[in-house]
Amino acid sequence: MKKRKGFTLTELIIVLAIIAILSAIIFPSWSYIMGRARMKSQNNNSKVVFNAAQTAAIKLNFQERKIKEEDKKFMGSGEFILYWDGGKATACKGTDVDDLATSDEATALATQINNVFSGADETVYKIYINNYIVQSVASGRNDNDRYPGSYPTTTLQMDKDQREDISDGGIKSAPMGQFMLTPVAPPADDEGEGEGEGT
């Protein structure tokens, strides 16, 4: 009697089960790795925009020193937002995104930034500036990017809920304070004092 070569049905089912288990383990990990890579890329974009925007804000500060009336200054010494949607710049004094409007000055400021940041055509970013100092930047491939980036606090440093707030609400409406560096409180002076004394 000759033995048949090949796999039995049971062996094929076992092989398929092993492949299914491995794919169930690998695909979520792969998705996680790809998501973190996209966030890291957007965090790097935000850092480039941050540095370019700070240079542009300093130049604008020197130009606006000649203007005496605060209301005639484009940026001014208070809060200021610049939003780039991948093709058009809007800006406003204050933090209300409903006040964002196009202007020649906003376009000129974005052009200075985009001359340094080469990925501007495929990136959306929002810059928060206070008293000519860039406080924070948020960016993404589109306004509702699932993997947004930010600087100086990066989205990789945030918890999942904070990141979802950005992607759900959009970069345009994201509160920029959450991307700013928060000072670390110094340790209390009285900790550890008195221990071991008199022993």
Secondary structure, DSSP 8 states (H G I E B T S, - for coil): -----S--HHHHHHHHHHHHHHHHHHHHHHHHHHHHHHHHHHHHHHHHHHHHHHHHHHHHHHHHTT---GGG-SS-SSEEEEEE-SS-EEEEESS-GGG-B--HHHHHHHHHHHHH-TTGGG-EEEEEEETTEEEEEEEESSTT-SS-EEESS-GGGS-HHHHHHHHHH-TTTS-GGGGS--------TTTTTTTTTT-
